């Protein structure tokens, strides 16, 4: 199984339960970026049976023949995946399914509660001089540019004024303490009270609060947030397709999801029955299910190689100016 570290598929209690129920042995491997994930699939054909892919990258993986069609008839819990997610054109190609929707969430901002008497409601808090040197961004070009697009009032999937995005991010650089790469980096900086605010993922913020008891609040600002859909796919050349189907089915099962969210903190399940199984006051029901929040979400669409290269060049140039 190829995934981010600490992201559901490697929970020890879940792996143990799956292995006991099915007889399949689970071995986890990890990546730190989508590009690394694609590289591992390209250079290790036949090694992986399940891979977690952000839906915005599914087109690329499918075009490169890195993943294969999935027989959803063999995944019983697929029937309870929300129609909007199941029918996503990013996961379906030529009438075949290349990704089973797993969870979805947001990339937005999270704050260190110790730094705020009142939780901020605007993305502009990142630019507040009161927090200079205590702001963080993830070291990811796509995430940074899309964050800049929202901060400059633009559509992340149709950026009309890239210069405005660059100018907005340039003005943020004096605020930056550092760029983070892994969830653990972000959590450790809050734990040691080194940061006040930064970009973060909704599921990670939930885990920080629930699992690690950190003073973290996830904010969906009035300007909006980036939405993403993570799906589980079967790499081309998988040596254990039957095991892969069973594992994917387990990962979208309500019983696993409810325990994952209650014990650790998770993004929102694509399985409607799983979400319904959460406590009525759960963040993933109250906040993520709020129609007012839904109106502010811009879901990621696939990005062209040309745009990706352009954004990477801008991002690398911006980082040079951070002392």
C-alpha positions in Angstrom: 0.0 0.0 0.0 1.4 3.4 -1.1 0.2 6.4 0.8 1.1 9.4 3.0 2.5 8.3 6.4 0.0 8.3 9.2 -3.0 8.6 6.9 -5.5 5.8 7.7 -4.0 2.9 5.8 -1.2 2.3 8.3 -3.2 2.6 11.5 -1.9 -0.5 13.5 -5.3 -1.4 14.9 -6.9 -1.3 11.4 -4.1 -3.3 9.7 -4.4 -5.9 12.4 -8.2 -6.1 12.1 -8.0 -6.4 8.3 -5.3 -9.0 8.3 -7.2 -11.1 10.9 -10.5 -10.8 8.9 -9.0 -11.6 5.4 -5.7 -13.3 5.8 -4.0 -10.8 3.6 -0.7 -9.2 4.9 -0.4 -5.4 4.6 2.9 -3.7 4.0 2.9 0.1 3.9 5.2 2.3 1.9 5.1 6.1 1.8 5.5 9.3 -0.3 5.9 12.9 0.7 4.4 14.5 -2.5 2.2 13.5 -5.4 5.2 13.7 -7.7 7.1 11.2 -5.5 4.1 8.9 -5.6 4.0 9.0 -9.4 7.7 8.3 -9.6 7.4 5.3 -7.3 4.7 3.9 -9.5 6.8 4.4 -12.6 9.9 2.9 -11.2 8.5 0.0 -9.2 6.0 -1.7 -11.5 4.3 -4.7 -9.8 5.4 -3.7 -6.3 2.2 -2.0 -5.1 -1.4 -3.3 -4.9 -3.1 -0.2 -3.6 -2.2 3.5 -4.0 -3.8 6.6 -2.6 -4.1 9.3 -5.3 -5.5 12.8 -5.1 -8.3 12.8 -7.7 -6.6 15.7 -9.5 -3.7 13.4 -10.3 -5.8 10.4 -11.4 -5.9 11.6 -15.0 -2.1 11.7 -15.2 -1.8 8.3 -13.6 -4.4 6.8 -15.9 -2.8 8.4 -19.0 0.6 6.9 -18.1 -1.1 3.5 -17.5 0.2 3.5 -13.9 -3.2 2.3 -12.6 -5.8 -0.1 -13.9 -9.6 -0.2 -14.1 -11.3 -1.4 -10.9 -14.2 -3.9 -10.8 -16.4 -2.1 -8.3 -18.8 -5.0 -8.2 -16.2 -6.7 -6.0 -16.2 -3.8 -3.6 -19.4 -4.1 -1.7 -19.2 -0.7 0.1 -18.8 1.1 -3.2 -22.6 1.2 -3.4 -22.7 3.6 -0.5 -20.2 6.1 -1.9 -22.0 9.4 -2.7 -23.0 9.7 -6.3 -21.3 13.0 -6.9 -17.9 11.6 -5.7 -18.4 8.2 -7.4 -19.2 9.8 -10.8 -16.4 12.3 -10.7 -14.9 12.6 -14.2 -11.5 12.7 -12.6 -11.9 9.1 -11.5 -13.9 7.7 -14.4 -12.4 7.3 -17.9 -13.9 5.6 -20.9 -16.7 4.2 -18.7 -14.2 2.6 -16.4 -13.5 3.4 -12.7 -9.8 4.1 -12.0 -10.2 5.4 -8.4 -12.6 4.6 -5.6 -13.5 7.7 -3.6 -12.1 7.4 -0.1 -12.1 10.7 1.8 -12.3 14.3 1.0 -11.3 17.4 2.9 -9.9 20.9 2.7 -6.6 22.8 2.5 -7.1 26.0 4.4 -5.6 27.6 7.5 -5.3 26.3 11.1 -4.4 28.4 14.1 -2.6 27.9 17.4 -5.3 28.8 19.8 -2.8 30.2 22.3 -2.1 33.0 19.8 -5.7 34.2 19.4 -8.3 35.4 21.9 -10.9 35.0 19.1 -10.6 32.6 16.1 -9.9 34.6 12.9 -12.4 34.3 10.1 -10.3 35.7 7.2 -7.4 34.3 5.3 -5.8 37.8 5.6 -4.7 36.9 9.2 -1.7 35.3 7.5 -0.5 38.8 6.5 -1.2 40.3 10.0 2.1 41.9 11.2 1.3 40.7 14.7 2.2 37.2 13.6 5.4 38.1 11.7 7.8 35.2 11.9 5.2 32.8 13.2 3.4 31.9 9.9 4.0 28.7 7.9 3.2 27.5 4.4 3.5 24.0 3.0 6.5 23.6 0.7 4.3 22.7 -2.3 4.0 24.9 -5.5 0.5 23.9 -6.4 -0.8 24.4 -2.8 0.9 27.7 -2.5 -0.3 29.1 -5.9 -3.9 28.0 -5.2 -3.7 29.5 -1.7 -2.5 32.7 -3.3 -5.4 32.6 -5.8 -8.0 32.4 -3.0 -6.2 35.2 -1.1 -6.3 37.4 -4.2 -10.0 36.6 -4.9 -9.6 34.2 -7.8 -10.8 30.7 -8.9 -8.1 28.1 -8.2 -9.0 26.3 -11.4 -9.1 29.3 -13.6 -6.4 31.8 -12.5 -6.8 34.9 -14.6 -4.1 37.0 -13.0 -1.0 35.0 -12.0 0.9 38.2 -11.4 -1.6 39.1 -8.7 -1.1 35.7 -7.1 2.7 36.2 -7.1 2.4 39.7 -5.7 0.1 38.4 -2.9 2.5 35.6 -2.0 5.5 37.9 -2.3 4.0 40.2 0.4 3.5 37.1 2.6 7.2 36.0 2.6 8.3 38.4 5.3 5.8 36.7 7.6 7.1 33.2 7.1 8.9 31.3 9.7 9.5 28.2 7.6 8.0 25.9 5.0 6.6 22.6 6.3 6.6 19.2 4.4 5.1 16.6 6.8 2.1 16.7 9.2 4.5 15.9 12.1 6.5 19.1 11.3 3.4 21.3 11.6 2.3 19.6 14.8 5.7 19.8 16.5 5.9 23.6 15.8 2.5 24.1 17.5 3.5 21.8 20.4 6.6 24.0 21.0 4.6 27.2 20.4 6.8 28.3 17.5 3.9 29.2 15.2 0.6 31.1 15.3 -1.1 30.2 12.0 -0.4 28.4 8.7 -1.9 26.4 5.9 -3.0 22.9 6.9 -5.3 20.1 6.0 -8.6 19.6 7.6 -8.0 15.9 8.5 -4.6 16.7 9.9 -5.9 19.5 12.1 -8.6 17.1 13.4 -5.9 14.6 14.3 -3.7 17.3 15.9 -6.5 18.2 18.2 -8.0 14.8 18.9 -5.0 12.5 18.8 -2.2 14.8 20.1 -4.3 17.2 22.2 -2.8 20.2 20.5 -4.4 23.7 20.8 -5.4 23.7 17.1 -8.5 25.1 15.3 -9.1 24.6 11.6 -10.6 27.6 9.9 -12.6 27.8 6.7 -12.2 31.5 6.0 -14.8 33.8 4.4 -12.6 33.9 1.2 -12.8 30.2 0.7 -10.7 27.0 0.8 -9.3 24.4 -1.5 -11.2 21.1 -1.6 -9.6 17.8 -2.5 -10.8 14.2 -3.0 -8.5 11.3 -2.3 -9.2 8.0 -3.9 -7.8 4.5 -3.7 -6.5 2.9 -6.9 -5.0 -0.4 -8.0 -1.6 0.0 -9.8 -1.0 -1.7 -13.1 0.8 -5.0 -12.6 -0.6 -5.5 -9.1 0.2 -9.1 -8.0 -2.7 -9.3 -5.6 -5.8 -7.6 -7.1 -8.1 -9.7 -4.9 -6.3 -8.4 -1.8 -6.4 -4.8 -3.1 -10.2 -5.0 -3.7 -10.6 -6.3 -0.1 -8.4 -3.6 1.4 -10.2 -0.8 -0.5 -13.5 -2.2 0.6 -12.3 -2.2 4.2 -11.0 1.4 3.9 -14.4 2.7 2.8 -16.3 0.6 5.3 -18.4 2.7 7.9 -17.0 0.6 10.8 -13.4 1.4 10.0 -14.1 5.1 9.2 -16.1 5.8 12.4 -13.3 4.2 14.5 -10.6 6.1 12.6 -12.3 9.5 13.1 -13.2 8.8 16.7 -9.8 7.5 17.7 -7.5 9.6 15.5 -9.3 12.2 13.5 -9.9 11.9 9.7 -11.1 13.8 6.7 -14.7 13.3 5.5 -15.6 9.8 4.2 -16.9 9.6 0.7 -19.2 6.9 2.0 -22.5 8.5 3.1 -23.3 5.8 5.6 -19.9 6.2 7.2 -20.5 10.0 7.8 -24.0 9.3 9.1 -22.4 7.0 11.6 -20.4 9.8 13.3 -21.7 11.5 16.4 -24.1 14.3 15.7 -21.6 16.9 16.9 -18.6 15.6 15.0 -16.6 18.2 13.0 -17.0 16.2 9.8 -20.8 16.5 10.1 -21.3 19.9 11.7 -18.7 22.0 9.9 -17.9 20.0 6.8 -21.5 19.2 6.2 -22.6 22.9 6.6 -24.1 24.3 3.3 -22.5 27.7 4.1 -19.1 26.0 4.2 -19.8 24.0 1.0 -20.4 27.3 -0.8 -16.9 28.5 0.0 -15.1 25.3 -1.3 -13.3 25.2 -4.6 -12.5 21.6 -5.5 -9.2 21.0 -7.2 -9.3 20.0 -10.9 -6.4 18.4 -12.9 -3.5 20.8 -13.7 -1.7 20.9 -17.0 2.1 20.2 -17.0 2.6 23.7 -18.4 0.8 25.3 -15.5 2.5 23.0 -13.0 6.0 24.0 -14.4 5.1 27.7 -14.4 3.8 27.5 -10.8 6.9 25.7 -9.7 9.2 28.3 -11.2 7.2 31.1 -9.3 7.3 29.1 -6.1 11.1 28.5 -6.2 11.7 32.1 -6.9 9.5 33.2 -4.0 11.3 30.8 -1.5 14.7 32.4 -2.3 13.5 35.6 -0.7 12.7 34.0 2.7 15.5 34.5 5.2 
